């Protein structure tokens, strides 16, 4: 059973290599999560270093799912820093589960932990976007997230093919 926990800023910095490996695994497995394939270790590590800086600043919550031995199985972020007219909401970002750990409830556990982190931060609305029709979209719907709309050809898959994006929200 995976353990879900929030990383401190220092823990986030220490976790950069493992997070980079997880991101590379997901991108090379065709996940459309802002990066194109092939994704280099340096580029992935640079992204996670920026995320760790956000955790240190208090602008983000970084949750991870770990196996009993400590292996990283998944992650999700809650972006707390929003414009001044939106202090009540946060964005969920980069919900990733390692290709070898999928369909074991890790994504659901990460999402539930992210929702609880949002409540703990005083947020009343969470938003996210994902590839239309993806397994993630089905998960979000099952967890009570509401579809706000779909934008065709919004992003590219890691191989360069265009894909539609669906936005979801959940009131806490």
DSSP file (Angstrom, degrees, kcal/mol; ACC not computed):
  #  RESIDUE AA STRUCTURE BP1 BP2  ACC     N-H-->O    O-->H-N    N-H-->O    O-->H-N    TCO  KAPPA ALPHA  PHI   PSI    X-CA   Y-CA   Z-CA
    1    1 A X              0   0    0      0, 0.0     2,-0.1     0, 0.0    67,-0.1   0.000 360.0 360.0 360.0 131.4    0.0    0.0    0.0
    2    2 A X        -     0   0    0     65,-0.1     2,-0.5    63,-0.1    65,-0.2  -0.433 360.0-137.7 -74.0 146.7    1.4    3.4   -1.0
    3    3 A X  E     -A   66   0A   0     63,-2.8    63,-2.6    -2,-0.1     2,-0.5  -0.921  14.2-151.6-103.6 128.6    1.9    6.1    1.6
    4    4 A X  E     +A   65   0A   0     -2,-0.5     2,-0.3    61,-0.2    61,-0.2  -0.872  26.7 159.0-101.5 130.9    0.8    9.6    0.6
    5    5 A X  E     -A   64   0A   0     59,-2.3    59,-2.7    -2,-0.5     2,-0.4  -0.991  39.6-115.7-149.8 158.4    2.6   12.5    2.2
    6    6 A X  E     -A   63   0A   0     -2,-0.3     2,-0.3    57,-0.2    57,-0.2  -0.767  32.3-134.7 -92.5 135.5    3.4   16.2    1.6
    7    7 A X        -     0   0    0     55,-2.9    55,-0.5    -2,-0.4     2,-0.1  -0.715   9.7-132.8 -92.5 140.7    7.0   17.1    1.1
    8    8 A X     >  -     0   0    0     -2,-0.3     4,-2.7     1,-0.1     5,-0.2  -0.315  37.6 -97.6 -73.1 170.7    8.7   20.0    2.8
    9    9 A X  H  > S+     0   0    0     46,-0.3     4,-2.1     1,-0.2    47,-0.2   0.912 126.8  47.2 -58.5 -43.8   10.8   22.3    0.7
   10   10 A X  H  > S+     0   0    0      2,-0.2     4,-2.2     1,-0.2    -1,-0.2   0.907 112.6  49.1 -65.9 -41.7   14.0   20.5    1.6
   11   11 A X  H  > S+     0   0    0      2,-0.2     4,-1.8     1,-0.2    -2,-0.2   0.887 109.1  53.9 -64.1 -37.9   12.4   17.1    1.0
   12   12 A X  H  < S+     0   0    0     -4,-2.7     4,-0.5     2,-0.2    -2,-0.2   0.918 108.8  48.3 -62.3 -42.8   11.2   18.4   -2.4
   13   13 A X  H >< S+     0   0    0     -4,-2.1     3,-1.0     1,-0.2     4,-0.3   0.909 112.0  49.1 -63.6 -40.9   14.7   19.5   -3.3
   14   14 A X  H 3< S+     0   0    0     -4,-2.2     3,-0.4     1,-0.2     4,-0.3   0.804 109.0  54.4 -66.7 -28.2   16.1   16.1   -2.3
   15   15 A X  T 3X S+     0   0    0     -4,-1.8     4,-2.8     1,-0.2     3,-0.3   0.489  76.4 103.0 -85.2  -3.6   13.4   14.3   -4.3
   16   16 A X  H <> S+     0   0    0     -3,-1.0     4,-2.8    -4,-0.5     5,-0.2   0.880  78.9  50.5 -51.2 -47.4   14.2   16.1   -7.6
   17   17 A X  H  > S+     0   0    0     -3,-0.4     4,-2.0    -4,-0.3    -1,-0.2   0.929 114.7  43.3 -60.5 -43.0   16.1   13.1   -9.1
   18   18 A X  H  > S+     0   0    0     -3,-0.3     4,-2.1    -4,-0.3    -1,-0.2   0.886 114.5  50.0 -67.7 -39.0   13.2   10.7   -8.4
   19   19 A X  H  X S+     0   0    0     -4,-2.8     4,-2.5     2,-0.2    -2,-0.2   0.884 109.2  52.7 -65.4 -38.4   10.6   13.2   -9.5
   20   20 A X  H  X S+     0   0    0     -4,-2.8     4,-2.5    -5,-0.3    -2,-0.2   0.919 108.9  49.5 -62.8 -43.1   12.5   13.7  -12.7
   21   21 A X  H  X S+     0   0    0     -4,-2.0     4,-2.4    -5,-0.2    -2,-0.2   0.902 110.8  50.4 -61.8 -40.9   12.6   10.0  -13.4
   22   22 A X  H  X S+     0   0    0     -4,-2.1     4,-2.3     2,-0.2    -2,-0.2   0.923 110.8  48.6 -63.1 -45.1    8.8    9.8  -12.7
   23   23 A X  H  X S+     0   0    0     -4,-2.5     4,-2.8     2,-0.2     5,-0.2   0.918 111.4  49.6 -61.8 -44.2    8.1   12.7  -15.2
   24   24 A X  H  X S+     0   0    0     -4,-2.5     4,-2.8     1,-0.2     5,-0.2   0.920 109.7  52.1 -61.1 -44.2   10.3   11.1  -17.8
   25   25 A X  H  X S+     0   0    0     -4,-2.4     4,-0.8     1,-0.2    -1,-0.2   0.923 113.2  44.3 -56.8 -46.0    8.5    7.8  -17.4
   26   26 A X  H  <>S+     0   0    0     -4,-2.3     5,-2.4     2,-0.2     3,-0.3   0.919 114.8  46.8 -69.0 -44.0    5.1    9.4  -17.8
   27   27 A X  H ><5S+     0   0    0     -4,-2.8     3,-1.8     1,-0.2    -2,-0.2   0.918 112.8  49.1 -64.6 -43.1    6.1   11.6  -20.8
   28   28 A X  H 3<5S+     0   0    0     -4,-2.8    -1,-0.2     1,-0.3    -2,-0.2   0.685 105.9  59.6 -71.6 -15.7    7.8    8.6  -22.6
   29   29 A X  T 3<5S-     0   0    0     -4,-0.8    -1,-0.3    -3,-0.3    -2,-0.2   0.213 128.2 -99.2 -92.2  13.4    4.6    6.7  -21.8
   30   30 A X  T < 5 +     0   0    0     -3,-1.8     2,-0.4     1,-0.3    -3,-0.2   0.663  68.3 155.2  81.7  21.5    2.6    9.3  -23.8
   31   31 A X      < -     0   0    0     -5,-2.4     2,-1.3    -6,-0.1     4,-0.3  -0.682  41.0-139.1 -79.0 128.6    1.3   11.5  -21.0
   32   32 A X        +     0   0    0     -2,-0.4    99,-0.2     1,-0.1   125,-0.1  -0.719  49.4 141.6 -88.1  91.9    0.5   15.0  -22.1
   33   33 A X  S    S-     0   0    0     -2,-1.3    -1,-0.1     2,-0.4     3,-0.1  -0.255  82.4 -75.4-130.5  43.9    1.8   16.9  -19.1
   34   34 A X  S    S+     0   0    0    122,-0.3     2,-0.3     1,-0.2    -2,-0.1   0.365 104.4  96.3  84.9  -1.6    3.4   19.9  -20.8
   35   35 A X        -     0   0    0     -4,-0.3    -2,-0.4   121,-0.1     2,-0.3  -0.898  61.8-137.1-124.3 151.0    6.6   18.2  -22.1
   36   36 A X        -     0   0    0     -2,-0.3     2,-0.3     2,-0.1   122,-0.1  -0.738  40.0 -76.9-101.8 151.4    7.5   16.7  -25.4
   37   37 A X  S    S+     0   0    0    121,-2.0     2,-0.1    -2,-0.3     3,-0.0  -0.690 108.9  45.7 -90.0 147.7    9.4   13.4  -25.9
   38   38 A X  S    S-     0   0    0     -2,-0.3     2,-0.6   -14,-0.0    -2,-0.1   0.528  78.2-169.1 -79.3 141.8   12.1   12.7  -25.6
   39   39 A X        -     0   0    0    -15,-0.2     2,-0.1    -4,-0.1    -2,-0.1  -0.850  14.7-137.6 -97.9 123.7   12.4   14.5  -22.3
   40   40 A X     >  -     0   0    0     -2,-0.6     4,-2.3     1,-0.1     5,-0.2  -0.414  15.7-122.4 -79.3 155.5   15.9   14.8  -21.0
   41   41 A X  H  > S+     0   0    0      1,-0.2     4,-2.8     2,-0.2     5,-0.2   0.884 113.1  54.8 -61.4 -39.4   16.9   14.3  -17.4
   42   42 A X  H  > S+     0   0    0      2,-0.2     4,-2.2     1,-0.2    -1,-0.2   0.918 109.7  45.5 -63.4 -43.3   18.3   17.8  -17.2
   43   43 A X  H  > S+     0   0    0      2,-0.2     4,-2.0     1,-0.2    -1,-0.2   0.911 114.5  48.0 -67.1 -41.7   15.0   19.4  -18.4
   44   44 A X  H  X S+     0   0    0     -4,-2.3     4,-2.2     1,-0.2    -2,-0.2   0.913 112.7  48.5 -64.2 -42.8   12.9   17.2  -16.0
   45   45 A X  H  X S+     0   0    0     -4,-2.8     4,-2.2     1,-0.2    -2,-0.2   0.883 108.6  53.9 -65.9 -37.9   15.2   18.0  -13.1
   46   46 A X  H  X S+     0   0    0     -4,-2.2     4,-1.8    -5,-0.2    -1,-0.2   0.916 108.3  50.4 -62.7 -42.2   15.1   21.8  -13.9
   47   47 A X  H  X S+     0   0    0     -4,-2.0     4,-2.0     1,-0.2     3,-0.2   0.953 112.4  45.7 -59.2 -49.8   11.3   21.6  -13.8
   48   48 A X  H  X S+     0   0    0     -4,-2.2     4,-2.7     1,-0.2    -1,-0.2   0.807 107.3  58.2 -68.5 -28.0   11.2   19.9  -10.5
   49   49 A X  H  X S+     0   0    0     -4,-2.2     4,-2.0     2,-0.2    -1,-0.2   0.899 107.0  48.6 -64.4 -39.2   13.8   22.3   -9.0
   50   50 A X  H  X S+     0   0    0     -4,-1.8     4,-1.7    -3,-0.2    -2,-0.2   0.896 110.8  50.6 -65.7 -40.6   11.4   25.1   -9.9
   51   51 A X  H  X S+     0   0    0     -4,-2.0     4,-2.0     2,-0.2    -2,-0.2   0.932 108.5  52.1 -61.2 -45.3    8.6   23.2   -8.2
   52   52 A X  H  X S+     0   0    0     -4,-2.7     4,-2.5     1,-0.2    -2,-0.2   0.887 106.1  54.2 -59.7 -39.0   10.7   22.7   -5.1
   53   53 A X  H  X S+     0   0    0     -4,-2.0     4,-2.1     1,-0.2    -1,-0.2   0.891 107.3  51.5 -60.6 -38.8   11.4   26.4   -5.0
   54   54 A X  H  X>S+     0   0    0     -4,-1.7     5,-2.4     2,-0.2     6,-1.1   0.860 108.5  50.5 -66.1 -36.0    7.6   27.0   -5.0
   55   55 A X  H ><5S+     0   0    0     -4,-2.0     3,-1.0     4,-0.2   -46,-0.3   0.929 109.9  50.2 -65.5 -45.2    7.2   24.5   -2.1
   56   56 A X  H 3<5S+     0   0    0     -4,-2.5    -2,-0.2     1,-0.3    -1,-0.2   0.901 111.1  49.5 -58.1 -41.7    9.9   26.4   -0.2
   57   57 A X  H 3<5S-     0   0    0     -4,-2.1    -1,-0.3    -5,-0.2    -2,-0.2   0.597 114.6-117.2 -74.9 -11.2    8.1   29.7   -0.9
   58   58 A X  T <<5S+     0   0    0     -3,-1.0    -3,-0.2    -4,-0.6    -2,-0.1   0.621  85.2 116.1  82.8  12.7    4.8   28.3    0.3
   59   59 A X  S   <S+     0   0    0     -5,-2.4    21,-1.9    -6,-0.2    22,-1.8   0.614  74.7  32.4 -87.6 -14.3    3.2   28.7   -3.2
   60   60 A X  E     - B   0  79A   0     -6,-1.1     2,-0.5    19,-0.2    19,-0.2  -0.968  61.8-142.8-141.9 153.3    2.7   25.0   -3.7
   61   61 A X  E     - B   0  78A   0     17,-2.1    17,-2.4    -2,-0.3     2,-0.6  -0.984  20.3-159.4-111.3 130.8    2.0   21.8   -1.9
   62   62 A X  E     - B   0  77A   0    -55,-0.5   -55,-2.9    -2,-0.5     2,-0.4  -0.948   9.2-172.1-115.7 113.3    3.8   18.8   -3.3
   63   63 A X  E     -AB   6  76A   0     13,-2.7    13,-1.8    -2,-0.6     2,-0.3  -0.817   1.9-170.1-103.8 143.8    2.3   15.4   -2.5
   64   64 A X  E     -AB   5  75A   0    -59,-2.7   -59,-2.3    -2,-0.4     2,-0.5  -0.948  18.5-141.5-130.4 153.6    4.0   12.1   -3.3
   65   65 A X  E     -AB   4  74A   0      9,-2.5     8,-3.4    -2,-0.3     9,-1.3  -0.971  27.4-172.0-110.3 126.8    2.9    8.4   -3.1
   66   66 A X  E     -AB   3  72A   0    -63,-2.6   -63,-2.8    -2,-0.5     6,-0.2  -0.936  21.9-125.2-124.1 144.1    5.7    6.1   -1.9
   67   67 A X    >   -     0   0    0      4,-2.8     3,-2.8    -2,-0.4   -65,-0.1  -0.379  45.0 -95.0 -72.9 162.1    6.0    2.4   -1.7
   68   68 A X  T 3  S+     0   0    0      1,-0.3    -1,-0.1     2,-0.1   -66,-0.0   0.815 128.7  52.3 -51.1 -33.2    6.8    0.9    1.7
   69   69 A X  T 3  S-     0   0    0      2,-0.1    -1,-0.3     1,-0.0    -2,-0.0   0.476 125.7-101.6 -82.3  -1.0   10.5    0.9    0.8
   70   70 A X    <   +     0   0    0     -3,-2.8    -2,-0.1     1,-0.3     2,-0.1   0.373  69.3 150.7  99.9  -4.0   10.4    4.5   -0.2
   71   71 A X        -     0   0    0      1,-0.1    -4,-2.8    -5,-0.1     2,-0.5  -0.390  52.1-113.4 -64.2 138.8   10.2    4.2   -4.0
   72   72 A X  E     +B   66   0A   0     -6,-0.2    -6,-0.2     1,-0.2    -1,-0.1  -0.617  41.3 167.8 -77.8 122.0    8.3    7.0   -5.6
   73   73 A X  E     -     0   0A   0     -8,-3.4    25,-3.1    -2,-0.5     2,-0.3   0.656  59.7 -21.6-107.2 -23.7    5.1    5.8   -7.2
   74   74 A X  E     -BC  65  97A   0     -9,-1.3    -9,-2.5    23,-0.3    -1,-0.3  -0.987  51.1-157.7-174.5 172.4    3.3    9.1   -8.0
   75   75 A X  E     -BC  64  96A   0     21,-2.5    21,-2.8    -2,-0.3     2,-0.3  -0.985   4.1-174.1-159.4 159.0    2.9   12.8   -7.3
   76   76 A X  E     -B   63   0A   0    -13,-1.8   -13,-2.7    -2,-0.3     2,-0.4  -0.963  15.2-143.7-153.8 151.8    0.5   15.7   -7.6
   77   77 A X  E     -BC  62  93A   0     16,-2.6    16,-2.2    -2,-0.3     2,-0.5  -0.894   3.7-153.7-118.2 149.0    0.8   19.4   -6.9
   78   78 A X  E     -BC  61  92A   0    -17,-2.4   -17,-2.1    -2,-0.4     2,-0.9  -0.972  15.9-149.9-118.1 112.2   -1.6   21.9   -5.4
   79   79 A X  E     +BC  60  91A   0     12,-3.5    12,-1.7    -2,-0.5   -19,-0.2  -0.737  21.1 173.6 -88.2 106.7   -0.8   25.4   -6.7
   80   80 A X        +     0   0    0    -21,-1.9     2,-0.6    -2,-0.9   -20,-0.2   0.813  50.0  92.8 -83.4 -33.6   -1.8   27.7   -3.9
   81   81 A X        +     0   0    0    -22,-1.8     2,-0.3    10,-0.1    10,-0.1  -0.513  54.4 155.5 -71.1 114.0   -0.5   31.0   -5.3
   82   82 A X        -     0   0    0     -2,-0.6     5,-0.1     1,-0.1     4,-0.0  -0.845  49.8 -72.7-132.2 166.3   -3.3   32.6   -7.3
   83   83 A X    >   -     0   0    0     -2,-0.3     3,-2.4     1,-0.1    -1,-0.1  -0.191  53.3-104.4 -57.6 157.5   -4.2   36.2   -8.4
   84   84 A X  G >  S+     0   0    0      1,-0.3     3,-0.5     2,-0.1    -1,-0.1   0.715 120.5  57.1 -62.7 -21.2   -5.4   38.4   -5.6
   85   85 A X  G 3  S+     0   0    0      1,-0.2    -1,-0.3     2,-0.1     3,-0.1   0.353 106.6  51.9 -90.0   8.3   -9.0   38.1   -6.7
   86   86 A X  G X   +     0   0    0     -3,-2.4     3,-1.4     1,-0.1    -1,-0.2  -0.221  59.1 135.2-134.1  45.6   -8.9   34.3   -6.5
   87   87 A X  T <   +     0   0    0     -3,-0.5    -1,-0.1     1,-0.3    -2,-0.1   0.668  69.0  64.5 -70.4 -12.6   -7.6   33.6   -3.0
   88   88 A X  T 3  S+     0   0    0     35,-0.1    36,-3.3    -3,-0.1    37,-1.4   0.486  97.3  63.4 -88.2  -4.2  -10.3   30.9   -2.5
   89   89 A X  E <   - d   0 125A   0     -3,-1.4     2,-0.3    34,-0.2    37,-0.2  -0.795  53.6-169.6-125.0 163.8   -9.0   28.5   -5.2
   90   90 A X  E     - d   0 126A   0     35,-1.9    37,-1.8    -2,-0.3     2,-0.4  -0.967  21.2-124.8-142.8 157.8   -6.1   26.4   -6.2
   91   91 A X  E     -Cd  79 127A   0    -12,-1.7   -12,-3.5    -2,-0.3     2,-0.4  -0.868  14.7-140.2-103.8 136.9   -5.0   24.5   -9.3
   92   92 A X  E     -C   78   0A   0     35,-3.0    37,-0.4    -2,-0.4     2,-0.3  -0.817  31.9-179.8 -90.0 137.7   -4.1   20.8   -9.3
   93   93 A X  E     +C   77   0A   0    -16,-2.2   -16,-2.6    -2,-0.4   -60,-0.0  -0.981  44.0   6.9-142.4 150.7   -1.1   20.1  -11.5
   94   94 A X  E     -     0   0A   0     -2,-0.3     2,-0.9     1,-0.2    -1,-0.1   0.875  58.6-175.0  48.9  55.8    1.1   17.3  -12.7
   95   95 A X  E     +     0   0A   0    -19,-0.2     2,-0.4    -3,-0.1   -19,-0.2  -0.735  18.4 173.5 -77.8 108.9   -0.9   14.3  -11.3
   96   96 A X  E     -C   75   0A   0    -21,-2.8   -21,-2.5    -2,-0.9     2,-0.4  -0.957  22.8-174.1-126.4 135.9    1.5   11.5  -12.3
   97   97 A X  E     -C   74   0A   0     -2,-0.4   -23,-0.3   -23,-0.2     5,-0.1  -0.999  37.7-106.3-127.4 131.7    1.6    7.8  -11.5
   98   98 A X    >   -     0   0    0    -25,-3.1     3,-2.3    -2,-0.4     4,-0.3  -0.220  29.6-118.9 -55.1 141.9    4.5    5.6  -12.5
   99   99 A X  G >  S+     0   0    0      1,-0.3     3,-0.7     2,-0.2    -1,-0.1   0.823 113.7  50.6 -56.4 -34.3    3.7    3.4  -15.5
  100  100 A X  G 3  S+     0   0    0      1,-0.2    -1,-0.3   -27,-0.0    -2,-0.1   0.467 109.8  51.3 -82.7  -1.0    4.3    0.3  -13.4
  101  101 A X  G X  S+     0   0    0     -3,-2.3     3,-0.5   -28,-0.2     5,-0.4   0.249  80.5 123.0-119.1  11.0    2.1    1.4  -10.5
  102  102 A X  T <   +     0   0    0     -3,-0.7    -3,-0.0    -4,-0.3    -4,-0.0  -0.323  63.5  29.6 -77.0 159.0   -1.1    2.3  -12.3
  103  103 A X  T 3  S+     0   0    0      1,-0.1    -1,-0.2    -2,-0.0     0, 0.0   0.807  90.2 103.1  64.6  33.2   -4.5    0.8  -11.6
  104  104 A X  S <  S-     0   0    0     -3,-0.5    -2,-0.1  -103,-0.0    -1,-0.1   0.212 101.3 -97.6-124.4  10.4   -3.7    0.3   -7.9
  105  105 A X  S  > S+     0   0    0      3,-0.0     4,-2.2     4,-0.0     5,-0.1   0.519  89.6 121.5  87.9   5.0   -5.6    3.2   -6.4
  106  106 A X  H  > S+     0   0    0     -5,-0.4     4,-2.6     2,-0.2     5,-0.2   0.921  73.2  50.0 -69.9 -43.8   -2.6    5.6   -6.3
  107  107 A X  H  > S+     0   0    0      1,-0.2     4,-2.5     2,-0.2    -1,-0.2   0.928 112.4  48.0 -59.7 -45.1   -4.1    8.3   -8.5
  108  108 A X  H  > S+     0   0    0      2,-0.2     4,-2.6     1,-0.2    -1,-0.2   0.920 111.7  49.5 -61.6 -44.1   -7.3    8.2   -6.4
  109  109 A X  H  X S+     0   0    0     -4,-2.2     4,-2.2     1,-0.2    -2,-0.2   0.901 111.5  49.3 -63.2 -40.4   -5.3    8.4   -3.1
  110  110 A X  H  X S+     0   0    0     -4,-2.6     4,-2.4     2,-0.2    -1,-0.2   0.919 111.4  49.4 -63.7 -43.1   -3.3   11.3   -4.5
  111  111 A X  H  X S+     0   0    0     -4,-2.5     4,-2.5     2,-0.2    -2,-0.2   0.921 111.0  48.7 -63.8 -43.6   -6.4   13.2   -5.6
  112  112 A X  H  X S+     0   0    0     -4,-2.6     4,-2.1     1,-0.2    -1,-0.2   0.898 112.2  49.2 -63.7 -39.1   -8.1   12.7   -2.2
  113  113 A X  H  X S+     0   0    0     -4,-2.2     4,-2.4    -5,-0.2    -1,-0.2   0.884 110.2  51.5 -66.3 -38.1   -5.0   13.9   -0.4
  114  114 A X  H  X S+     0   0    0     -4,-2.4     4,-2.3     2,-0.2    -2,-0.2   0.908 108.8  50.6 -65.2 -41.9   -4.8   17.0   -2.7
  115  115 A X  H  X S+     0   0    0     -4,-2.5     4,-2.2     2,-0.2    -2,-0.2   0.917 111.5  48.1 -61.5 -42.5   -8.4   17.8   -2.0
  116  116 A X  H  X S+     0   0    0     -4,-2.1     4,-2.7     1,-0.2    -2,-0.2   0.892 109.7  52.3 -65.9 -38.9   -7.7   17.5    1.8
  117  117 A X  H  X S+     0   0    0     -4,-2.4     4,-1.6     2,-0.2    -1,-0.2   0.884 108.2  52.5 -63.2 -37.5   -4.6   19.7    1.4
  118  118 A X  H  <>S+     0   0    0     -4,-2.3     5,-2.8     2,-0.2    -2,-0.2   0.929 110.2  47.0 -62.5 -45.8   -6.8   22.3   -0.4
  119  119 A X  H ><5S+     0   0    0     -4,-2.2     3,-1.9     1,-0.2    -2,-0.2   0.931 110.6  52.5 -60.2 -44.9   -9.3   22.3    2.5
  120  120 A X  H 3<5S+     0   0    0     -4,-2.7    -1,-0.2     1,-0.3    -2,-0.2   0.809 107.4  52.6 -62.4 -29.2   -6.5   22.6    5.0
  121  121 A X  T 3<5S-     0   0    0     -4,-1.6    -1,-0.3    -5,-0.2    -2,-0.2   0.400 121.8-107.9 -86.4   3.1   -5.2   25.6    3.0
  122  122 A X  T < 5 +     0   0    0     -3,-1.9     2,-0.2     1,-0.3    -3,-0.2   0.667  68.7 149.1  81.5  16.6   -8.6   27.3    3.2
  123  123 A X      < -     0   0    0     -5,-2.8    -1,-0.3    -6,-0.2   -34,-0.2  -0.594  29.0-175.9 -84.4 146.2   -9.4   26.7   -0.5
  124  124 A X        +     0   0    0    -36,-3.3    48,-2.2     1,-0.2     2,-0.4   0.417  69.5  44.3-117.8  -3.7  -13.0   26.2   -1.5
  125  125 A X  E     -dE  89 171A   0    -37,-1.4   -35,-1.9    46,-0.3     2,-0.4  -0.986  59.4-170.9-145.9 131.4  -12.5   25.5   -5.2
  126  126 A X  E     -dE  90 170A   0     44,-2.4    44,-2.3    -2,-0.4     2,-0.3  -0.943   7.6-171.8-119.4 145.0  -10.0   23.4   -7.1
  127  127 A X  E     +dE  91 169A   0    -37,-1.8   -35,-3.0    -2,-0.4     2,-0.3  -0.952   9.2 162.8-133.2 154.5   -9.5   23.3  -10.9
  128  128 A X  E     - E   0 168A   0     40,-2.1    40,-2.8    -2,-0.3     2,-0.3  -0.969  21.5-141.4-157.0 167.2   -7.5   21.1  -13.2
  129  129 A X  E     + E   0 167A   0    -37,-0.4     2,-0.3    -2,-0.3    38,-0.2  -0.977  21.7 167.2-134.9 153.7   -7.2   20.2  -16.9
  130  130 A X  E     - E   0 166A   0     36,-2.0    36,-3.0    -2,-0.3     2,-0.2  -0.962  46.1 -69.7-155.0 167.3   -6.4   16.9  -18.6
  131  131 A X  E >   - E   0 165A   0     -2,-0.3     3,-1.9    34,-0.2     6,-0.4  -0.456  61.8-105.4 -64.0 129.3   -6.5   15.2  -21.9
  132  132 A X  T 3  S+     0   0    0     32,-2.1    32,-0.2     1,-0.3    -1,-0.1  -0.330 100.9   8.2 -59.1 130.6  -10.1   14.7  -23.0
  133  133 A X  T 3  S+     0   0    0      1,-0.2    -1,-0.3    -3,-0.1    -2,-0.1   0.529  95.5 140.3  77.9   6.1  -11.2   11.1  -22.7
  134  134 A X  S <> S-     0   0    0     -3,-1.9     4,-1.8     1,-0.1    -1,-0.2  -0.288  70.2-106.8 -77.3 164.7   -8.1   10.0  -20.9
  135  135 A X  H  > S+     0   0    0      1,-0.2     4,-2.1     2,-0.2     5,-0.1   0.867 123.2  56.7 -56.5 -35.1   -8.0    7.6  -18.0
  136  136 A X  H  > S+     0   0    0      2,-0.2     4,-2.7     1,-0.2    -1,-0.2   0.915 103.0  53.0 -63.3 -42.1   -7.3   10.6  -15.7
  137  137 A X  H  > S+     0   0    0     -6,-0.4     4,-2.1     1,-0.2    -1,-0.2   0.899 109.1  49.6 -60.3 -40.0  -10.5   12.3  -17.0
  138  138 A X  H  X S+     0   0    0     -4,-1.8     4,-2.2     2,-0.2    -1,-0.2   0.896 110.1  51.2 -65.5 -39.1  -12.5    9.2  -16.0
  139  139 A X  H  X S+     0   0    0     -4,-2.1     4,-1.8     2,-0.2    -2,-0.2   0.940 109.5  49.3 -61.3 -48.0  -10.8    9.2  -12.6
  140  140 A X  H  <>S+     0   0    0     -4,-2.7     5,-2.5     1,-0.2    -2,-0.2   0.903 111.2  49.3 -61.1 -41.6  -11.7   12.8  -12.0
  141  141 A X  H ><5S+     0   0    0     -4,-2.1     3,-1.7     1,-0.2    -1,-0.2   0.927 109.7  51.7 -62.3 -44.2  -15.3   12.3  -13.0
  142  142 A X  H 3<5S+     0   0    0     -4,-2.2    -1,-0.2     1,-0.3    -2,-0.2   0.813 106.3  55.5 -62.0 -30.6  -15.6    9.2  -10.7
  143  143 A X  T 3<5S-     0   0    0     -4,-1.8    -1,-0.3    -5,-0.1    -2,-0.2   0.320 126.4 -97.6 -88.1   8.5  -14.2   11.3   -7.8
  144  144 A X  T < 5S+     0   0    0     -3,-1.7    -3,-0.2     1,-0.3     2,-0.2   0.584  72.1 148.1  91.3  10.1  -17.0   13.9   -8.2
  145  145 A X      < -     0   0    0     -5,-2.5     2,-0.4    -6,-0.2    -1,-0.3  -0.545  41.8-132.2 -75.1 145.9  -15.1   16.5  -10.3
  146  146 A X  E     -F  169   0A   0     23,-3.1    23,-2.1    -2,-0.2     2,-0.4  -0.836  12.9-121.5-104.9 136.5  -17.4   18.4  -12.7
  147  147 A X  E     -F  168   0A   0     -2,-0.4    21,-0.3    21,-0.2     3,-0.1  -0.601  24.9-177.6 -75.5 129.6  -16.5   19.0  -16.3
  148  148 A X  E     -     0   0A   0     19,-3.4     2,-0.3     1,-0.4    20,-0.2   0.712  57.2 -57.8 -98.6 -26.9  -16.4   22.7  -17.2
  149  149 A X  E     -F  167   0A   0     18,-1.1    18,-2.9     2,-0.0     2,-0.4  -0.859  42.9-108.6 159.3 166.2  -15.7   22.4  -20.9
  150  150 A X  E     -F  166   0A   0     -2,-0.3     2,-0.5    16,-0.2    16,-0.2  -0.955  14.5-158.9-125.0 139.5  -13.4   21.1  -23.6
  151  151 A X  E >   -F  165   0A   0     14,-2.9    14,-2.2    -2,-0.4     3,-0.9  -0.971  22.3-133.4-117.7 116.5  -11.1   22.9  -25.9
  152  152 A X  E 3  S+     0   0A   0     -2,-0.5    12,-0.2     1,-0.2    11,-0.1  -0.359  84.3   4.6 -68.3 147.8  -10.1   21.1  -29.1
  153  153 A X  E 3  S+     0   0A   0      1,-0.1    11,-0.3     9,-0.1    -1,-0.2   0.806  84.0 144.5  52.2  35.7   -6.5   21.0  -30.2
  154  154 A X  E <   +     0   0A   0     -3,-0.9     2,-0.2     9,-0.8    10,-0.2   0.867  64.4   4.0 -73.0 -38.0   -5.4   22.8  -27.0
  155  155 A X  E    S-F  163   0A   0      8,-1.9     8,-2.6     6,-0.0     2,-0.4  -0.754  73.5-107.9-137.7-179.2   -2.1   20.9  -26.4
  156  156 A X  E     -F  162   0A   0      6,-0.2  -122,-0.3    -2,-0.2     6,-0.2  -0.915  24.6-124.5-115.9 144.6    0.2   18.4  -28.0
  157  157 A X    >   -     0   0    0      4,-3.5     3,-2.6    -2,-0.4  -125,-0.1  -0.392  44.7 -94.9 -71.7 164.1    0.8   14.9  -27.0
  158  158 A X  T 3  S+     0   0    0      1,-0.3  -121,-2.0  -122,-0.1    -1,-0.1   0.745 128.0  55.1 -56.9 -22.8    4.5   14.1  -26.4
  159  159 A X  T 3  S-     0   0    0   -123,-0.1    -1,-0.3     2,-0.1     3,-0.1   0.436 124.0-102.5 -90.2   1.4    4.8   12.8  -29.9
  160  160 A X  S <  S+     0   0    0     -3,-2.6     2,-0.2     1,-0.3    -2,-0.1   0.323  76.4 136.5  98.8  -7.5    3.4   16.1  -31.4
  161  161 A X        -     0   0    0     -5,-0.1    -4,-3.5     1,-0.1    -1,-0.3  -0.537  57.9-113.9 -73.1 136.9   -0.1   15.0  -32.2
  162  162 A X  E     - F   0 156A   0     -6,-0.2     2,-0.3    -2,-0.2    -6,-0.2  -0.368  36.5-173.2 -70.0 150.8   -2.7   17.6  -31.1
  163  163 A X  E     - F   0 155A   0     -8,-2.6    -8,-1.9   -11,-0.1    -9,-0.8  -0.989  23.6-115.0-143.5 153.1   -5.2   16.7  -28.3
  164  164 A X  E     -     0   0A   0     -2,-0.3   -32,-2.1   -11,-0.3     2,-0.4  -0.539  26.9-145.4 -82.1 152.8   -8.2   18.2  -26.8
  165  165 A X  E     -EF 131 151A   0    -14,-2.2   -14,-2.9   -34,-0.3     2,-0.5  -0.970   5.3-156.2-122.6 136.4   -8.2   19.4  -23.1
  166  166 A X  E     -EF 130 150A   0    -36,-3.0   -36,-2.0    -2,-0.4     2,-0.4  -0.940  10.1-144.2-112.4 133.9  -11.0   19.2  -20.7
  167  167 A X  E     -EF 129 149A   0    -18,-2.9   -19,-3.4    -2,-0.5   -18,-1.1  -0.786  18.5-172.7 -95.6 139.4  -11.2   21.5  -17.6
  168  168 A X  E     -EF 128 147A   0    -40,-2.8   -40,-2.1    -2,-0.4     2,-0.3  -0.893   4.3-170.6-126.3 156.8  -12.6   20.2  -14.4
  169  169 A X  E     -EF 127 146A   0    -23,-2.1   -23,-3.1    -2,-0.3     2,-0.3  -0.975   6.0-163.9-142.8 158.7  -13.5   21.8  -11.1
  170  170 A X  E     -E  126   0A   0    -44,-2.3   -44,-2.4    -2,-0.3     2,-0.4  -0.952  14.8-141.9-145.6 125.1  -14.5   20.7   -7.6
  171  171 A X  E      E  125   0A   0     -2,-0.3   -46,-0.3   -46,-0.2   -47,-0.1  -0.704 360.0 360.0 -80.9 134.6  -16.1   22.7   -4.8
  172  172 A X              0   0    0    -48,-2.2   -47,-0.1    -2,-0.4    -1,-0.1   0.421 360.0 360.0 -96.9 360.0  -14.7   21.7   -1.5
